[in-house]
């Protein structure tokens, strides 16, 4: 059976760090208020002129270097973002051009915070089908550009950044002992649009718009939806909370992460947390957290890793792989 193995990981964060104290000087909030409700202490914000594709390119270059590959080894780029450089062309094609790749295909996936799981799933299907050999899967966001900085309920939550993995085709036996992506599960329910959305777009307002969120409603749905797709991943592979090595959730809110882990019986020592220093970086949050845990030596080759996310729409999904 043809599998897609993660050959390399990489990430990039803008240089500017915005602390809770800096936000408290600009709006009615405090470090304690933000930390108690979200677990966030700081976030990175893109510099003026620093675009989503620029962040994505840095993460892609780091992932290629980690894999020991060059850009010419890549024949597919799937980039997840809700904050593209342009309405079109896709941000993926901007990364493709910057890398000097003139073959294969490059396109964006729009699933907001679930974007990386969606992009990973799409790239895995392309590789498993035999149509492609190596793919860059990237999650990249400049959410600071769509925030209403007068709205403390959303402005304190998000940050900018990018993370990437290189997927390559390998042969497996077709069971849970294989290396690579073992199972993915995607869901969406468009009835929940008003709970988390951006109030602008080309065919509605003709503007970019700002992020709007009903925080309590999102929290209420998040834990149930997340656990749903994780139970499916366990059923498909035979793994469990006890037998996985690491849980790398979307870094939206520490309370959601803790509640999900508790409900599933996953001990917190298996959970990778970066929300405290990255904030919610939407589609970039999972690859940023995954890269951090690989770089510091926690996640090792052969480890079984579970990832999950939920985003606006609502969209949600999980993936389980052996690194």
Secondary structure, 3 states (H helix, E strand, C coil): CEEEEEEEEEEECCCEEEEHHHHHCCCCCCHHHHHHHHCCCEEEECCCCCCHHHHHHHHHHHHHHHHCCCHHHCCEEEEECCCCCCCCCCHHHHHHHHHCCCCCEEEEECCHHHHHHHHHHHHHHHHHHCCCCEEEEEEEEEHHHHCCCCCHHHHCCECEEEEEEEEEEEECCCCCCCCEEEEEEEEECHHHHHHEEECCCCCCCCCCCCEEECHHHHHHHHHHHHHHHHHHHHHHHCCCCCCCCEEEECCCCHHHHHHHHHHHCCCHHHECCCHHHHCECHHHHHHHHHHHHHHCCCCCCCCEEEEEEEECCCEEEEEEEEC
